[in-house]
Amino acid sequence: MSITAFPLCRQQKLLHGIANVLRSKQGETATLFWRETAKGLLQQLVANGIDLAAAEEEVRNLLYAVLAEIEADAVSAKG
């Protein structure tokens, strides 16, 4: 039996929260925040029964979604 979780990248509250924090940070501070967040999410997914490879993919997809949101907001702010 396999466990299917609701994708992290579709959890709007999580996505917006991370994007908001990253918008306010730069450089090493932003990197450290993301690493700690990703580590915690990865541990939580694995503890909930998601295999490591799938959990890593979930966290990676969340990062892509967060970066896309930040970029879209920057583009709309310019236009």
Secondary structure, DSSP 8 states (H G I E B T S, - for coil): -------GGG-HHHHHHHHHHHHT--HHHHHHHHHHHHHHHHHHHHHTT--HHHHHHHHHHHHHHHHHHHHHHHHHHH-
